Structures are given as structure tokens and as C-alpha cells.
Amino acid sequence: MAQPSLSKSDPINIVGAGVFGLSTAIHLAQRGYTGVTVFDKHAYDDSQYSYFKGADAASADINKIIRSAYGGVSIYQDLTLEAIEGWKRWNKDLASGVVRPPGMSRNDRVFINNGNLIMTDGDELPDFDQATVTSMENAGHHDTQLVTTDARHRQVAHAKGLGFAIDAFRREQRGKSNVAVLDTTGGTALAGKACRFALHKARTLGVRCILHPETGAVDSLAHSPQNPRKVIGIKTRDGKAHLAALTIVACGGWTPALLPQLDGLCEATAGSVAMIKVPRTSPLWDRFAPENFPSWVWKMRDGAEGGLYGFARDEDGWLKIGYRGTKYTNPITQPDGVERSVPATRWSPTTLNGRQLTAIPQQAEKVIRRFMAENMPELVEEGLDIVKTRICWYNDSFDNHLVIDFVPETAGLMVATAGCGHAFKYFPVIGKYVVDIVEGKELSRPCIKAWRWRTLEKGAVPANVLMEGSKGARSLLNTQLVWDEEVQGPSVRARL
Ligand SMILES: Cc1cc2nc3c(=O)[nH]c(=O)nc-3n(C[C@H](O)[C@H](O)[C@H](O)COP(=O)(O)OP(=O)(O)OC[C@H]3O[C@@H](n4cnc5c(N)ncnc54)[C@H](O)[C@@H]3O)c2cc1C
């Protein structure tokens, strides 16, 4: 389906200034659409996409993993390889000064090609990782996926300047197994900086951006008085209506609450993040520098006892470890009587049992600490511990595919969402696909088909079980939480 009557000068509303919204805005503008406005409830010009300054969207983060390793799932493998070219172009635009976002300089980068180490604690490579190696080789990307137990691959890693990543946690020195795949195409996206870059780029291309808790916050969709199945724009919190020929909702974890039609297709789920601060004076400053340390994932397909990922320290010393082994929810009864999971963070007005959510689940803390004890003993030796935690909201689909499509039986309304845990890496290019769908171009491409509006077939087993509600075991209400003041170890508490 396309939006046949759309002309290049028609007003288009995009709700959400995260990866999906900004990328769509850029690609619409580059294709000649002149009436694009991005609305967001968060004042990004003030916070500069910093979580520490109140930005709690998934896209507003220190860093995200870029990896083309996808276990042979070619649509995302190909999309990532295309996106990596985009990331390199964005780095070049910064270095040459062609794009100069406020507060950023020619020395800033948005992508660091420091590799992504995909680890297991077993003695054999899991089938998924083996499939990645085979699939990339078959696709002609020779020696991009390097197995740490293969002597030739280790040499290749050194030749590529990524030798440091082969045994990033020095497990071999400690007599432990080191079975992993090093994805040399990937590494780290500097997330907040990339958002600032994209916002600035969108503006220079003529996109209007209204980023404000009143004037940018969309309270509801505006329907045609003559035809309730036609969306004619949006209503913002300040009471204003903004009419548009097309409205694209790209609100990440907030999308299902705004668009209840997504029930059963998408749900907001929480991941847990722990942050350790490495002082500039510490010997670990260099040890964990992005020039010496890759991004990594650990036991990503091992359920509640696995699902970790992490990064080199950033320029301020933040060393971040995330837990995704359990996908938590925050079900809240909505005005229509249905319980839907709604993002709650330390910065949101939504509270958990009347308390701001400055906590992470105990299970997340346990798995993170166990990993740190086994793989990062130097942190303990240096007296470094977790000093900050964050709950970060994904929008998951039942099959882990994105959802980019027109909303069925509703004219003038599209959705671009369900990034699950993997859409940040597509930032430079995903908007191109959204615009293709707007224009009805090459809709038979496998990725576009995978992203269509869909329902779970009867009897099919979903990758993610959705909408278990407040009685579900993954509801934060039923989860033991560890609050910020408790998560900080005694040595940290003494120093704060
Ligand atoms: C903890 C975590 C780790 C991740 N790690 C990775 C990774 O390593 N690699 C990777 O590729 N991907 C990763 N992802 C996934 C990636 O971050 C997301 O898929 C992507 O950022 C989602 O972008 P988005 O635009 O859909 O949503 P968001 O970034 O959440 O943006 C949605 C925007 O909509 C705005 N909004 C919401 N409601 C309204 C409203 N009513 N009115 C106006 N504005 C509104 C919000 O303020 C927000 O700015 C991770 C996600 C999380 C949560």
C-alpha cells in the first residue's frame, strides 16, 4: 500500500525524534518533501540526548552496538552492512565539517569500528554464531567474522588492528575458555551524538522540529469529522491541532499506548543498564579505551541467566553494561480498560508504586555482577563499582521484526517502530525504507514484507510473548528491584 495522493509539499507529521523519526525525516527531506515536522515531548535542544539530563528514549544513550552478525538472517545482515556505509559517511561529514551540529567538533565521531565480540561461556561456538560466520563468508564478506579459537583468524584480527578484541576480557590469561566470534565490521555507535548529528542534519534539510513537553507532546491523533477512519493530524498537549496529509508514529516504547491497534503485535519492554565510572587517572582508563577494547555481547540467547552486552568506556569514563536476559514490562490499565506496558524511568512522571523508577531488577544486577566478578576483576582491584543504573525501554514485536507500515483501515496514518533491541544500528538508512513504503516502491523486498503489519498466526510460537499483563512474572510490579542506593557497593557509597 502507498499514500497515492501525497504531494511533495503536503504537510507530514512525524511523532518521535528517535532513530525512526529522525531517519525518516532526513530521507523524506532528501527526497524532496518540504512539509515535514518532527514532534517530540522531550526538549532535546536542552538535554542534547543525554540520559543524565533527562532524555530517556531508547535512542538517547551513550552508545549502542553495531554488528552485522545476524546468524544468517540476511535481511538484517544486509541492512547493517548498508547502514555501516552510512555510519562511515556520517563520520566523514563530521570530520570534513560538512555537518557541524551545535556543541560538536570535527574531532567527534558517531561510529567507532572497534569490533563486536560475541561471547559464550561454553567450549563450542553456538549454532547461531557459526551460522553468522558461514553466512558472511558465503555472501563474500571474507574474514569479517573471526573465530577466537582459530589461529589464522587471530592473525587476521591483529592485521586489522583489532588484536586487542580477541581476548578482550583476558580470559585465556586466567585459564578460562575464550570461545567467541569477533565481528570486525561492527563496533560502537555513539548514540547521543548520532542523534544530535541527525537532528541537525534534518534541520539543515528544512525539517521543522518541535521538541517540547507541551508543544511537542502528542496527546492524541486527530480524526476527520466526516470519516473516523481517516487521521488528519495530531493534537499536542498545548491543545493545538496540527493537520497533515500523513502522520507517522515513531514513538519507540511509547507507541503501543498511543496506537492501541498494536495490541498483540508490539509491547514496550524494559532492559536494565549498569554504569561504572572509570576515573581519568585510573590505569583502567587506557585498558577500557575504545582503541583497546571492543563492544561485546555475552550469552545473548541463554535466557534469564545470560543476555549481557557492553562497551568500552566513553570520553567521560562511563563503562556501560546492559542486561536483556529478561524483558520486563510495566502494565498499566489504559483509558480503554486494557493493560498495556508503558515506559517508566527515573525521568518520567510515571511512577512504580508511587516511587520514581531509580532501580533495576535484582536479577539484572545479579547477572551483571556475576559477569563482572568473573571477567572484570580489575574493576574490584581498582575499587570501581556500579554507580548508576537505568531502565531503558524497547518496543518489541512478537517476532523481533520491525514494524513499518500503514495502519490498517486508517487512512493517513503510518507506524515506524518495533526496533526491539537492534534498530539503532540502522539509523543512517532506515528512513529510506520508510519513505519507500510511503511511496509504494519495491514493496516485494523481503525486509519490507517482514516489516508489514501482521498478526501472530494461530498455533505459531512467538519469539516474544506479549501482553502477559500485571499478573505476569515479567511485570516490574512482581519483580524484586534493587534501588540506586542499594546497587552501589559499599566502597562507592563511602566515596559519594
Ligand atoms: C537498553 C537498550 C539497548 C539497546 N541496544 C542496542 C544496540 O546495542 N544496538 C542497536 O542497534 N539497537 C539497540 N537498541 C535498540 C534501539 O535503541 C532502538 O530500537 C531504537 O533506538 C528505537 O528508536 P525509536 O525511534 O523507535 O524510539 P525511541 O528512541 O524510544 O524514540 C521515541 C521518541 O518518541 C518520543 N515520544 C514518545 N511519545 C511521544 C508523544 N506522545 N509525543 C511526542 N513524542 C513522543 C520520545 O520522547 C522519544 O524521543 C537498544 C535499546 C535499548 C532500550
The ligand as a Gaussian input file, in Angstrom:
#p B3LYP/6-31G(d) Opt

LIG

0 1
 C       18.709000      -0.710000      26.673000
 C       18.694000      -0.736000      25.165000
 C       19.823000      -1.156000      24.482000
 C       19.819000      -1.218000      23.092000
 N       20.966000      -1.595000      22.459000
 C       21.007000      -1.564000      21.111000
 C       22.224000      -1.855000      20.446000
 O       23.244000      -2.137000      21.091000
 N       22.247000      -1.789000      19.087000
 C       21.136000      -1.465000      18.370000
 O       21.220000      -1.426000      17.144000
 N       19.963000      -1.179000      18.981000
 C       19.878000      -1.226000      20.324000
 N       18.713000      -0.939000      20.972000
 C       17.530000      -0.667000      20.186000
 C       17.453000       0.778000      19.730000
 O       17.940000       1.624000      20.726000
 C       16.011000       1.096000      19.425000
 O       15.485000       0.130000      18.521000
 C       15.863000       2.468000      18.811000
 O       16.625000       3.423000      19.477000
 C       14.400000       2.822000      18.851000
 O       14.219000       4.085000      18.288000
 P       12.767000       4.702000      18.212000
 O       12.862000       5.911000      17.375000
 O       11.800000       3.650000      17.800000
 O       12.340000       5.000000      19.709000
 P       12.939000       5.970000      20.836000
 O       14.377000       6.153000      20.707000
 O       12.408000       5.476000      22.124000
 O       12.285000       7.368000      20.487000
 C       10.906000       7.588000      20.625000
 C       10.689000       9.077000      20.775000
 O        9.287000       9.314000      20.807000
 C        9.047000      10.342000      21.742000
 N        7.645000      10.258000      22.155000
 C        7.041000       9.243000      22.806000
 N        5.748000       9.511000      22.991000
 C        5.519000      10.744000      22.465000
 C        4.377000      11.569000      22.346000
 N        3.174000      11.197000      22.807000
 N        4.514000      12.768000      21.751000
 C        5.711000      13.173000      21.265000
 N        6.826000      12.420000      21.348000
 C        6.726000      11.219000      21.927000
 C       10.027000      10.053000      22.866000
 O       10.251000      11.197000      23.665000
 C       11.252000       9.631000      22.082000
 O       12.100000      10.712000      21.794000
 C       18.663000      -0.879000      22.363000
 C       17.513000      -0.450000      23.040000
 C       17.526000      -0.382000      24.432000
 C       16.284000       0.070000      25.139000

